[in-house]
Amino acid sequence: MSNIIIYGSKYGTTKKYAEELSKRIGIKAIPFEKVEDINAYDKIVYFGGLYAGGVLGMSKTLKKLNDISNKTIIIVTVGLADPTDKENINNIRNNMKIQLKKALFEKAKIFHLRGGIDYSKLNFTHKTMMSLLYKKVKNLPEEKKTVEVKAMIDTYNKKVDFVDFSCLDNIIDEIRK
Ligand SMILES: Cc1cc2nc3c(=O)[nH]c(=O)nc-3n(C[C@H](O)[C@H](O)[C@H](O)COP(=O)(O)O)c2cc1C
């Protein structure tokens, strides 16, 4: 059996989760840019940071899978908004449905973790995107603010780290099934 952990991470929080999981279960973790043959693996754990609803590198990497019938696929998203909030989970999953083939979306076991952000480290494009988004949403009436919007407003221009390795336990249970 050949297993792999793959991650899509721009600023390192998703990478931290992937590498910690790798250490705990002894499966190699590599960035999605370095995957050579995705079809060579039986069990694939994909970690991706959330960027404007998209899961970084996920669709590009997983669309290369030819036959998923004998594979175990676990997808883990890492974002800033509360991953236990039902509305947030719904939004993330609805976006994932668009990014993945139907059979793959239905087969994959999906988990959601919380990452972090450090505005001093963001590149120019991301800083600009966040600033435009912030200006657009900051004066919305309270009832119109989704959890994603609230998380974004609360953390705007700050450094926050919600990484919690204890959340990997459920994923480890799923991998060992
Ligand atoms: C431009 C931009 C867009 C983002 N979009 C989302 C989003 O749609 N939902 C969310 O929960 N977090 C969003 N985030 C927060 C990231 O998902 C969070 O910082 C995550 O920990 C990043 O992972 P990384 O450090 O591995 O790149 C966004 C951050 C940036 C900079």
The ligand as a Tripos MOL2 file, in Angstrom:
@<TRIPOS>MOLECULE
LIG
   31    33     1     0     0
SMALL
NO_CHARGES

@<TRIPOS>ATOM
      1 C1         -6.5710   36.2850   -0.1750 C.3       1 LIG1
      2 C2         -7.0660   35.3920    0.9280 C.ar      1 LIG1
      3 C3         -8.2990   34.7580    0.8180 C.ar      1 LIG1
      4 C4         -8.7860   33.9340    1.8550 C.ar      1 LIG1
      5 N1        -10.0100   33.3280    1.7260 N.ar      1 LIG1
      6 C5        -10.4980   32.5740    2.7500 C.ar      1 LIG1
      7 C6        -11.7820   31.9560    2.6620 C.ar      1 LIG1
      8 O1        -12.4700   32.0500    1.6610 O.2       1 LIG1
      9 N2        -12.2340   31.2610    3.7440 N.ar      1 LIG1
     10 C7        -11.4810   31.1080    4.8890 C.ar      1 LIG1
     11 O2        -11.9390   30.4670    5.8570 O.2       1 LIG1
     12 N3        -10.2340   31.6390    4.9890 N.ar      1 LIG1
     13 C8         -9.7350   32.3720    3.9470 C.ar      1 LIG1
     14 N4         -8.4770   32.9290    4.0340 N.ar      1 LIG1
     15 C9         -7.6380   32.6040    5.1850 C.3       1 LIG1
     16 C10        -6.7050   31.4240    4.8840 C.3       1 LIG1
     17 O3         -7.4280   30.2940    4.4990 O.3       1 LIG1
     18 C11        -5.8850   31.0980    6.1350 C.3       1 LIG1
     19 O4         -5.0140   32.1680    6.3590 O.3       1 LIG1
     20 C12        -5.1310   29.7690    6.0180 C.3       1 LIG1
     21 O5         -4.5800   29.4460    7.2900 O.3       1 LIG1
     22 C13        -4.0550   29.8870    4.9580 C.3       1 LIG1
     23 O6         -3.3110   28.7050    4.8350 O.3       1 LIG1
     24 P1         -1.7430   28.7310    4.5190 P.3       1 LIG1
     25 O7         -1.0640   29.4840    5.6380 O.co2     1 LIG1
     26 O8         -1.3620   27.3020    4.4990 O.co2     1 LIG1
     27 O9         -1.5490   29.3910    3.1810 O.co2     1 LIG1
     28 C14        -7.9890   33.7470    3.0200 C.ar      1 LIG1
     29 C15        -6.7310   34.3740    3.1270 C.ar      1 LIG1
     30 C16        -6.2700   35.1850    2.1000 C.ar      1 LIG1
     31 C17        -4.9220   35.8420    2.2410 C.3       1 LIG1
@<TRIPOS>BOND
     1     1     2 1
     2     2     3 ar
     3     2    30 ar
     4     3     4 ar
     5     4     5 ar
     6     4    28 ar
     7     5     6 ar
     8     6     7 ar
     9     6    13 1
    10     7     8 2
    11     7     9 ar
    12     9    10 ar
    13    10    11 2
    14    10    12 ar
    15    12    13 ar
    16    13    14 ar
    17    14    15 1
    18    14    28 ar
    19    15    16 1
    20    16    17 1
    21    16    18 1
    22    18    19 1
    23    18    20 1
    24    20    21 1
    25    20    22 1
    26    22    23 1
    27    23    24 1
    28    24    25 2
    29    24    26 1
    30    24    27 1
    31    28    29 ar
    32    29    30 ar
    33    30    31 1
@<TRIPOS>SUBSTRUCTURE
     1 LIG1         1 GROUP 0 **** ****
